[in-house]
Amino acid sequence: MASPLDLQEQEQLDEIKHFWKRYGNAITWALIVVLGGFAAFNGWQYWQRKQGAQAGVMFDQIEAAVQAGDLARVDRALSDIKERYPNTTFAHQAALLAARAYYDKSQSDAAKSSLTWVLEKSNDDGLRAVARLRLAALALEAKAYDEALAYLAKEIPPAFAALAHDRRGDIYLAQGKPAEAREAYRKAYEGLEESVEYKKLVEIKLNALGLDVSKPAVEAKK
């Protein structure tokens, strides 16, 4: 028979799972975009130096199609830039942008294909990290937990390490492993700057798992 403590912990787990199922992917994908901004800026500078105005026009077409929610236009424009400039940073940025559009329209297979292409073609560690985190999110949503963890097993740049720990926590939680989830969230919390709003959500996750990070001396419930 479950003890009152067991029931309380289960209720906390169910609560955070419900919250994360509803809001988690949208929040993390948005945050990844923000943290990936530096890589995007570098990509833009490289593109401006090395490529012509036509490529910029092609990216603008993809961005406009994404904003309009026109996936047919996204497909055509993405295909063009991948065919003509497959090894450029800007093409990889376009693929990441398209992947988000596909995901928003519930086309997970197309999103996965676009993200996988980035992994295969890009030499930029930041862009590859973004692709890995998003692929892990898709695998988690599909309940392919081992696949999700495999995406995060590769080396992640320091700027994205906290997000990788956070995603591992989500995966462990979905697997019913609260101790592992708590440890992953703790690492994520410690790795995020105080100025990052997302840190508050990680704190909520930790609180739900019995760890009050506002009181470091208090050990998490076992």
MODELLER restraints for C-alpha pairs under 7 A, 6 or more apart:
rsr = mdl.restraints
at = mdl.atoms
rsr.add(forms.Gaussian(group=physical.xy_distance, feature=features.Distance(at['CA:12:A'], at['CA:208:A']), mean=5.41, stdev=0.5))
rsr.add(forms.Gaussian(group=physical.xy_distance, feature=features.Distance(at['CA:12:A'], at['CA:209:A']), mean=6.68, stdev=0.5))
rsr.add(forms.Gaussian(group=physical.xy_distance, feature=features.Distance(at['CA:13:A'], at['CA:208:A']), mean=6.95, stdev=0.5))
rsr.add(forms.Gaussian(group=physical.xy_distance, feature=features.Distance(at['CA:13:A'], at['CA:209:A']), mean=6.89, stdev=0.5))
rsr.add(forms.Gaussian(group=physical.xy_distance, feature=features.Distance(at['CA:16:A'], at['CA:205:A']), mean=6.69, stdev=0.5))
rsr.add(forms.Gaussian(group=physical.xy_distance, feature=features.Distance(at['CA:16:A'], at['CA:208:A']), mean=6.75, stdev=0.5))
rsr.add(forms.Gaussian(group=physical.xy_distance, feature=features.Distance(at['CA:25:A'], at['CA:137:A']), mean=6.55, stdev=0.5))
rsr.add(forms.Gaussian(group=physical.xy_distance, feature=features.Distance(at['CA:29:A'], at['CA:134:A']), mean=6.87, stdev=0.5))
rsr.add(forms.Gaussian(group=physical.xy_distance, feature=features.Distance(at['CA:32:A'], at['CA:130:A']), mean=6.45, stdev=0.5))
rsr.add(forms.Gaussian(group=physical.xy_distance, feature=features.Distance(at['CA:36:A'], at['CA:126:A']), mean=6.78, stdev=0.5))
rsr.add(forms.Gaussian(group=physical.xy_distance, feature=features.Distance(at['CA:36:A'], at['CA:130:A']), mean=6.80, stdev=0.5))
rsr.add(forms.Gaussian(group=physical.xy_distance, feature=features.Distance(at['CA:39:A'], at['CA:126:A']), mean=5.78, stdev=0.5))
rsr.add(forms.Gaussian(group=physical.xy_distance, feature=features.Distance(at['CA:39:A'], at['CA:127:A']), mean=6.59, stdev=0.5))
rsr.add(forms.Gaussian(group=physical.xy_distance, feature=features.Distance(at['CA:40:A'], at['CA:93:A']), mean=6.90, stdev=0.5))
rsr.add(forms.Gaussian(group=physical.xy_distance, feature=features.Distance(at['CA:43:A'], at['CA:89:A']), mean=5.26, stdev=0.5))
rsr.add(forms.Gaussian(group=physical.xy_distance, feature=features.Distance(at['CA:43:A'], at['CA:90:A']), mean=5.99, stdev=0.5))
rsr.add(forms.Gaussian(group=physical.xy_distance, feature=features.Distance(at['CA:44:A'], at['CA:90:A']), mean=6.64, stdev=0.5))
rsr.add(forms.Gaussian(group=physical.xy_distance, feature=features.Distance(at['CA:47:A'], at['CA:90:A']), mean=6.38, stdev=0.5))
rsr.add(forms.Gaussian(group=physical.xy_distance, feature=features.Distance(at['CA:58:A'], at['CA:77:A']), mean=6.62, stdev=0.5))
rsr.add(forms.Gaussian(group=physical.xy_distance, feature=features.Distance(at['CA:58:A'], at['CA:81:A']), mean=6.63, stdev=0.5))
rsr.add(forms.Gaussian(group=physical.xy_distance, feature=features.Distance(at['CA:59:A'], at['CA:94:A']), mean=6.36, stdev=0.5))
rsr.add(forms.Gaussian(group=physical.xy_distance, feature=features.Distance(at['CA:61:A'], at['CA:77:A']), mean=6.58, stdev=0.5))
rsr.add(forms.Gaussian(group=physical.xy_distance, feature=features.Distance(at['CA:62:A'], at['CA:74:A']), mean=5.44, stdev=0.5))
rsr.add(forms.Gaussian(group=physical.xy_distance, feature=features.Distance(at['CA:62:A'], at['CA:77:A']), mean=5.65, stdev=0.5))
rsr.add(forms.Gaussian(group=physical.xy_distance, feature=features.Distance(at['CA:62:A'], at['CA:78:A']), mean=6.61, stdev=0.5))
rsr.add(forms.Gaussian(group=physical.xy_distance, feature=features.Distance(at['CA:62:A'], at['CA:94:A']), mean=6.88, stdev=0.5))
rsr.add(forms.Gaussian(group=physical.xy_distance, feature=features.Distance(at['CA:65:A'], at['CA:71:A']), mean=6.95, stdev=0.5))
rsr.add(forms.Gaussian(group=physical.xy_distance, feature=features.Distance(at['CA:65:A'], at['CA:73:A']), mean=5.71, stdev=0.5))
rsr.add(forms.Gaussian(group=physical.xy_distance, feature=features.Distance(at['CA:65:A'], at['CA:74:A']), mean=5.46, stdev=0.5))
rsr.add(forms.Gaussian(group=physical.xy_distance, feature=features.Distance(at['CA:66:A'], at['CA:74:A']), mean=6.38, stdev=0.5))
rsr.add(forms.Gaussian(group=physical.xy_distance, feature=features.Distance(at['CA:66:A'], at['CA:98:A']), mean=6.78, stdev=0.5))
rsr.add(forms.Gaussian(group=physical.xy_distance, feature=features.Distance(at['CA:66:A'], at['CA:101:A']), mean=5.85, stdev=0.5))
rsr.add(forms.Gaussian(group=physical.xy_distance, feature=features.Distance(at['CA:74:A'], at['CA:98:A']), mean=6.63, stdev=0.5))
rsr.add(forms.Gaussian(group=physical.xy_distance, feature=features.Distance(at['CA:78:A'], at['CA:94:A']), mean=6.85, stdev=0.5))
rsr.add(forms.Gaussian(group=physical.xy_distance, feature=features.Distance(at['CA:78:A'], at['CA:95:A']), mean=6.80, stdev=0.5))
rsr.add(forms.Gaussian(group=physical.xy_distance, feature=features.Distance(at['CA:81:A'], at['CA:91:A']), mean=5.97, stdev=0.5))
rsr.add(forms.Gaussian(group=physical.xy_distance, feature=features.Distance(at['CA:82:A'], at['CA:91:A']), mean=6.10, stdev=0.5))
rsr.add(forms.Gaussian(group=physical.xy_distance, feature=features.Distance(at['CA:85:A'], at['CA:91:A']), mean=6.44, stdev=0.5))
rsr.add(forms.Gaussian(group=physical.xy_distance, feature=features.Distance(at['CA:87:A'], at['CA:121:A']), mean=6.27, stdev=0.5))
rsr.add(forms.Gaussian(group=physical.xy_distance, feature=features.Distance(at['CA:87:A'], at['CA:122:A']), mean=6.89, stdev=0.5))
rsr.add(forms.Gaussian(group=physical.xy_distance, feature=features.Distance(at['CA:89:A'], at['CA:122:A']), mean=6.91, stdev=0.5))
rsr.add(forms.Gaussian(group=physical.xy_distance, feature=features.Distance(at['CA:92:A'], at['CA:118:A']), mean=5.53, stdev=0.5))
rsr.add(forms.Gaussian(group=physical.xy_distance, feature=features.Distance(at['CA:92:A'], at['CA:122:A']), mean=6.51, stdev=0.5))
rsr.add(forms.Gaussian(group=physical.xy_distance, feature=features.Distance(at['CA:95:A'], at['CA:114:A']), mean=5.58, stdev=0.5))
rsr.add(forms.Gaussian(group=physical.xy_distance, feature=features.Distance(at['CA:95:A'], at['CA:115:A']), mean=6.75, stdev=0.5))
rsr.add(forms.Gaussian(group=physical.xy_distance, feature=features.Distance(at['CA:95:A'], at['CA:118:A']), mean=6.76, stdev=0.5))
rsr.add(forms.Gaussian(group=physical.xy_distance, feature=features.Distance(at['CA:96:A'], at['CA:114:A']), mean=6.93, stdev=0.5))
rsr.add(forms.Gaussian(group=physical.xy_distance, feature=features.Distance(at['CA:96:A'], at['CA:115:A']), mean=6.24, stdev=0.5))
rsr.add(forms.Gaussian(group=physical.xy_distance, feature=features.Distance(at['CA:99:A'], at['CA:111:A']), mean=4.17, stdev=0.5))
rsr.add(forms.Gaussian(group=physical.xy_distance, feature=features.Distance(at['CA:99:A'], at['CA:114:A']), mean=5.63, stdev=0.5))
rsr.add(forms.Gaussian(group=physical.xy_distance, feature=features.Distance(at['CA:99:A'], at['CA:115:A']), mean=6.36, stdev=0.5))
rsr.add(forms.Gaussian(group=physical.xy_distance, feature=features.Distance(at['CA:100:A'], at['CA:111:A']), mean=6.75, stdev=0.5))
rsr.add(forms.Gaussian(group=physical.xy_distance, feature=features.Distance(at['CA:102:A'], at['CA:108:A']), mean=6.58, stdev=0.5))
rsr.add(forms.Gaussian(group=physical.xy_distance, feature=features.Distance(at['CA:102:A'], at['CA:110:A']), mean=6.17, stdev=0.5))
rsr.add(forms.Gaussian(group=physical.xy_distance, feature=features.Distance(at['CA:102:A'], at['CA:111:A']), mean=5.22, stdev=0.5))
rsr.add(forms.Gaussian(group=physical.xy_distance, feature=features.Distance(at['CA:103:A'], at['CA:111:A']), mean=5.70, stdev=0.5))
rsr.add(forms.Gaussian(group=physical.xy_distance, feature=features.Distance(at['CA:112:A'], at['CA:135:A']), mean=6.35, stdev=0.5))
rsr.add(forms.Gaussian(group=physical.xy_distance, feature=features.Distance(at['CA:115:A'], at['CA:131:A']), mean=5.30, stdev=0.5))
rsr.add(forms.Gaussian(group=physical.xy_distance, feature=features.Distance(at['CA:115:A'], at['CA:135:A']), mean=6.77, stdev=0.5))
rsr.add(forms.Gaussian(group=physical.xy_distance, feature=features.Distance(at['CA:118:A'], at['CA:128:A']), mean=6.61, stdev=0.5))
rsr.add(forms.Gaussian(group=physical.xy_distance, feature=features.Distance(at['CA:118:A'], at['CA:131:A']), mean=6.68, stdev=0.5))
rsr.add(forms.Gaussian(group=physical.xy_distance, feature=features.Distance(at['CA:119:A'], at['CA:128:A']), mean=5.43, stdev=0.5))
rsr.add(forms.Gaussian(group=physical.xy_distance, feature=features.Distance(at['CA:119:A'], at['CA:131:A']), mean=6.57, stdev=0.5))
rsr.add(forms.Gaussian(group=physical.xy_distance, feature=features.Distance(at['CA:122:A'], at['CA:128:A']), mean=6.63, stdev=0.5))
rsr.add(forms.Gaussian(group=physical.xy_distance, feature=features.Distance(at['CA:125:A'], at['CA:157:A']), mean=6.68, stdev=0.5))
rsr.add(forms.Gaussian(group=physical.xy_distance, feature=features.Distance(at['CA:126:A'], at['CA:157:A']), mean=6.71, stdev=0.5))
rsr.add(forms.Gaussian(group=physical.xy_distance, feature=features.Distance(at['CA:129:A'], at['CA:156:A']), mean=5.98, stdev=0.5))
rsr.add(forms.Gaussian(group=physical.xy_distance, feature=features.Distance(at['CA:129:A'], at['CA:160:A']), mean=6.95, stdev=0.5))
rsr.add(forms.Gaussian(group=physical.xy_distance, feature=features.Distance(at['CA:132:A'], at['CA:151:A']), mean=5.54, stdev=0.5))
rsr.add(forms.Gaussian(group=physical.xy_distance, feature=features.Distance(at['CA:132:A'], at['CA:152:A']), mean=6.60, stdev=0.5))
rsr.add(forms.Gaussian(group=physical.xy_distance, feature=features.Distance(at['CA:133:A'], at['CA:164:A']), mean=6.69, stdev=0.5))
rsr.add(forms.Gaussian(group=physical.xy_distance, feature=features.Distance(at['CA:135:A'], at['CA:151:A']), mean=7.00, stdev=0.5))
rsr.add(forms.Gaussian(group=physical.xy_distance, feature=features.Distance(at['CA:136:A'], at['CA:148:A']), mean=4.24, stdev=0.5))
rsr.add(forms.Gaussian(group=physical.xy_distance, feature=features.Distance(at['CA:136:A'], at['CA:149:A']), mean=6.91, stdev=0.5))
rsr.add(forms.Gaussian(group=physical.xy_distance, feature=features.Distance(at['CA:136:A'], at['CA:151:A']), mean=5.81, stdev=0.5))
rsr.add(forms.Gaussian(group=physical.xy_distance, feature=features.Distance(at['CA:139:A'], at['CA:145:A']), mean=6.56, stdev=0.5))
rsr.add(forms.Gaussian(group=physical.xy_distance, feature=features.Distance(at['CA:139:A'], at['CA:147:A']), mean=6.29, stdev=0.5))
rsr.add(forms.Gaussian(group=physical.xy_distance, feature=features.Distance(at['CA:139:A'], at['CA:148:A']), mean=4.99, stdev=0.5))
rsr.add(forms.Gaussian(group=physical.xy_distance, feature=features.Distance(at['CA:140:A'], at['CA:148:A']), mean=5.75, stdev=0.5))
rsr.add(forms.Gaussian(group=physical.xy_distance, feature=features.Distance(at['CA:140:A'], at['CA:171:A']), mean=6.31, stdev=0.5))
rsr.add(forms.Gaussian(group=physical.xy_distance, feature=features.Distance(at['CA:145:A'], at['CA:171:A']), mean=6.28, stdev=0.5))
rsr.add(forms.Gaussian(group=physical.xy_distance, feature=features.Distance(at['CA:149:A'], at['CA:168:A']), mean=6.71, stdev=0.5))
rsr.add(forms.Gaussian(group=physical.xy_distance, feature=features.Distance(at['CA:152:A'], at['CA:164:A']), mean=6.42, stdev=0.5))
rsr.add(forms.Gaussian(group=physical.xy_distance, feature=features.Distance(at['CA:162:A'], at['CA:187:A']), mean=6.76, stdev=0.5))
rsr.add(forms.Gaussian(group=physical.xy_distance, feature=features.Distance(at['CA:162:A'], at['CA:188:A']), mean=4.19, stdev=0.5))
rsr.add(forms.Gaussian(group=physical.xy_distance, feature=features.Distance(at['CA:162:A'], at['CA:191:A']), mean=5.03, stdev=0.5))
rsr.add(forms.Gaussian(group=physical.xy_distance, feature=features.Distance(at['CA:162:A'], at['CA:192:A']), mean=6.06, stdev=0.5))
rsr.add(forms.Gaussian(group=physical.xy_distance, feature=features.Distance(at['CA:163:A'], at['CA:188:A']), mean=6.36, stdev=0.5))
rsr.add(forms.Gaussian(group=physical.xy_distance, feature=features.Distance(at['CA:165:A'], at['CA:184:A']), mean=5.08, stdev=0.5))
rsr.add(forms.Gaussian(group=physical.xy_distance, feature=features.Distance(at['CA:165:A'], at['CA:185:A']), mean=6.30, stdev=0.5))
rsr.add(forms.Gaussian(group=physical.xy_distance, feature=features.Distance(at['CA:165:A'], at['CA:187:A']), mean=6.28, stdev=0.5))
rsr.add(forms.Gaussian(group=physical.xy_distance, feature=features.Distance(at['CA:165:A'], at['CA:188:A']), mean=5.08, stdev=0.5))
rsr.add(forms.Gaussian(group=physical.xy_distance, feature=features.Distance(at['CA:166:A'], at['CA:184:A']), mean=6.15, stdev=0.5))
rsr.add(forms.Gaussian(group=physical.xy_distance, feature=features.Distance(at['CA:166:A'], at['CA:185:A']), mean=5.24, stdev=0.5))
rsr.add(forms.Gaussian(group=physical.xy_distance, feature=features.Distance(at['CA:166:A'], at['CA:188:A']), mean=5.23, stdev=0.5))
rsr.add(forms.Gaussian(group=physical.xy_distance, feature=features.Distance(at['CA:168:A'], at['CA:184:A']), mean=6.22, stdev=0.5))
rsr.add(forms.Gaussian(group=physical.xy_distance, feature=features.Distance(at['CA:169:A'], at['CA:180:A']), mean=6.98, stdev=0.5))
rsr.add(forms.Gaussian(group=physical.xy_distance, feature=features.Distance(at['CA:169:A'], at['CA:181:A']), mean=4.02, stdev=0.5))
rsr.add(forms.Gaussian(group=physical.xy_distance, feature=features.Distance(at['CA:169:A'], at['CA:182:A']), mean=6.70, stdev=0.5))
rsr.add(forms.Gaussian(group=physical.xy_distance, feature=features.Distance(at['CA:169:A'], at['CA:184:A']), mean=4.88, stdev=0.5))
rsr.add(forms.Gaussian(group=physical.xy_distance, feature=features.Distance(at['CA:169:A'], at['CA:185:A']), mean=5.46, stdev=0.5))
rsr.add(forms.Gaussian(group=physical.xy_distance, feature=features.Distance(at['CA:170:A'], at['CA:181:A']), mean=6.69, stdev=0.5))
rsr.add(forms.Gaussian(group=physical.xy_distance, feature=features.Distance(at['CA:172:A'], at['CA:178:A']), mean=6.80, stdev=0.5))
rsr.add(forms.Gaussian(group=physical.xy_distance, feature=features.Distance(at['CA:172:A'], at['CA:180:A']), mean=6.13, stdev=0.5))
rsr.add(forms.Gaussian(group=physical.xy_distance, feature=features.Distance(at['CA:172:A'], at['CA:181:A']), mean=4.98, stdev=0.5))
rsr.add(forms.Gaussian(group=physical.xy_distance, feature=features.Distance(at['CA:173:A'], at['CA:181:A']), mean=5.37, stdev=0.5))
rsr.add(forms.Gaussian(group=physical.xy_distance, feature=features.Distance(at['CA:178:A'], at['CA:209:A']), mean=6.93, stdev=0.5))
rsr.add(forms.Gaussian(group=physical.xy_distance, feature=features.Distance(at['CA:182:A'], at['CA:206:A']), mean=6.17, stdev=0.5))
rsr.add(forms.Gaussian(group=physical.xy_distance, feature=features.Distance(at['CA:182:A'], at['CA:209:A']), mean=6.40, stdev=0.5))
rsr.add(forms.Gaussian(group=physical.xy_distance, feature=features.Distance(at['CA:185:A'], at['CA:202:A']), mean=6.40, stdev=0.5))
rsr.add(forms.Gaussian(group=physical.xy_distance, feature=features.Distance(at['CA:185:A'], at['CA:206:A']), mean=6.48, stdev=0.5))
rsr.add(forms.Gaussian(group=physical.xy_distance, feature=features.Distance(at['CA:189:A'], at['CA:199:A']), mean=5.99, stdev=0.5))
rsr.add(forms.Gaussian(group=physical.xy_distance, feature=features.Distance(at['CA:189:A'], at['CA:202:A']), mean=6.07, stdev=0.5))
rsr.add(forms.Gaussian(group=physical.xy_distance, feature=features.Distance(at['CA:189:A'], at['CA:203:A']), mean=6.82, stdev=0.5))
rsr.add(forms.Gaussian(group=physical.xy_distance, feature=features.Distance(at['CA:192:A'], at['CA:199:A']), mean=6.14, stdev=0.5))
rsr.add(forms.Gaussian(group=physical.xy_distance, feature=features.Distance(at['CA:203:A'], at['CA:213:A']), mean=6.92, stdev=0.5))
rsr.add(forms.Gaussian(group=physical.xy_distance, feature=features.Distance(at['CA:206:A'], at['CA:212:A']), mean=6.74, stdev=0.5))
rsr.add(forms.Gaussian(group=physical.xy_distance, feature=features.Distance(at['CA:210:A'], at['CA:220:A']), mean=5.36, stdev=0.5))
rsr.add(forms.Gaussian(group=physical.xy_distance, feature=features.Distance(at['CA:210:A'], at['CA:221:A']), mean=5.51, stdev=0.5))
rsr.add(forms.Gaussian(group=physical.xy_distance, feature=features.Distance(at['CA:211:A'], at['CA:219:A']), mean=6.79, stdev=0.5))
rsr.add(forms.Gaussian(group=physical.xy_distance, feature=features.Distance(at['CA:211:A'], at['CA:220:A']), mean=4.43, stdev=0.5))
rsr.add(forms.Gaussian(group=physical.xy_distance, feature=features.Distance(at['CA:211:A'], at['CA:221:A']), mean=6.97, stdev=0.5))
